């Protein structure tokens, strides 16, 4: 897999997590622990994407 393809895959996963976070936050009685976990996953993906783009 090329770096560009890997970045696209990570971007896709990042976008899906963003959608899940939005859905969970709008849900009545949303689970704050679940939201925190999703946000951490999203941040890790963002860091991976930025690292690949920088060439680290």
C-alpha positions as a LaTeX table, in Angstrom:
\begin{tabular}{lrrr}
\hline
Residue & $x$ (\AA) & $y$ (\AA) & $z$ (\AA) \\
\hline
Unk1 & 0.00 & 0.00 & 0.00 \\
Unk2 & 1.36 & 3.39 & $-0.91$ \\
Unk3 & 1.63 & 6.16 & 1.63 \\
Unk4 & $-1.07$ & 8.12 & $-0.21$ \\
Unk5 & $-3.45$ & 5.16 & $-0.09$ \\
Unk6 & $-2.72$ & 4.66 & 3.60 \\
Unk7 & $-3.43$ & 8.34 & 4.28 \\
Unk8 & $-6.72$ & 8.09 & 2.38 \\
Unk9 & $-7.70$ & 5.03 & 4.45 \\
Unk10 & $-6.85$ & 6.83 & 7.69 \\
Unk11 & $-8.77$ & 9.92 & 6.49 \\
Unk12 & $-11.80$ & 7.73 & 5.83 \\
Unk13 & $-11.62$ & 6.20 & 9.30 \\
Unk14 & $-11.17$ & 9.71 & 10.76 \\
Unk15 & $-14.32$ & 10.93 & 8.97 \\
Unk16 & $-16.32$ & 7.90 & 10.18 \\
Unk17 & $-15.24$ & 8.59 & 13.75 \\
Unk18 & $-16.27$ & 12.22 & 13.32 \\
Unk19 & $-19.75$ & 11.07 & 12.25 \\
Unk20 & $-19.98$ & 8.67 & 15.20 \\
Unk21 & $-18.96$ & 11.42 & 17.62 \\
Unk22 & $-21.57$ & 13.75 & 16.20 \\
Unk23 & $-24.30$ & 11.10 & 16.40 \\
Unk24 & $-23.38$ & 10.13 & 19.95 \\
Unk25 & $-23.23$ & 13.73 & 21.16 \\
Unk26 & $-26.70$ & 14.45 & 19.77 \\
Unk27 & $-28.22$ & 11.36 & 21.35 \\
Unk28 & $-30.17$ & 12.00 & 24.56 \\
Unk29 & $-28.24$ & 10.62 & 27.50 \\
Unk30 & $-25.08$ & 10.28 & 25.47 \\
Unk31 & $-22.29$ & 8.23 & 27.01 \\
Unk32 & $-19.48$ & 10.60 & 27.97 \\
Unk33 & $-16.98$ & 7.74 & 28.31 \\
Unk34 & $-17.83$ & 6.51 & 24.81 \\
Unk35 & $-17.47$ & 10.05 & 23.46 \\
Unk36 & $-14.08$ & 10.44 & 25.12 \\
Unk37 & $-12.92$ & 7.13 & 23.68 \\
Unk38 & $-14.06$ & 8.05 & 20.18 \\
Unk39 & $-12.34$ & 11.44 & 20.43 \\
Unk40 & $-9.08$ & 9.81 & 21.54 \\
Unk41 & $-9.24$ & 7.41 & 18.59 \\
Unk42 & $-9.90$ & 10.32 & 16.24 \\
Unk43 & $-6.94$ & 12.26 & 17.65 \\
Unk44 & $-4.61$ & 9.26 & 17.25 \\
Unk45 & $-5.67$ & 8.92 & 13.61 \\
Unk46 & $-5.08$ & 12.62 & 13.03 \\
Unk47 & $-1.60$ & 12.34 & 14.52 \\
Unk48 & $-0.83$ & 9.32 & 12.31 \\
Unk49 & $-2.04$ & 11.17 & 9.22 \\
Unk50 & 0.05 & 14.25 & 10.03 \\
Unk51 & 3.10 & 12.11 & 10.71 \\
Unk52 & 2.75 & 10.35 & 7.34 \\
Unk53 & 2.30 & 13.66 & 5.54 \\
Unk54 & 5.45 & 15.05 & 7.18 \\
Unk55 & 7.35 & 11.89 & 6.28 \\
Unk56 & 8.22 & 10.92 & 9.86 \\
\hline
\end{tabular}
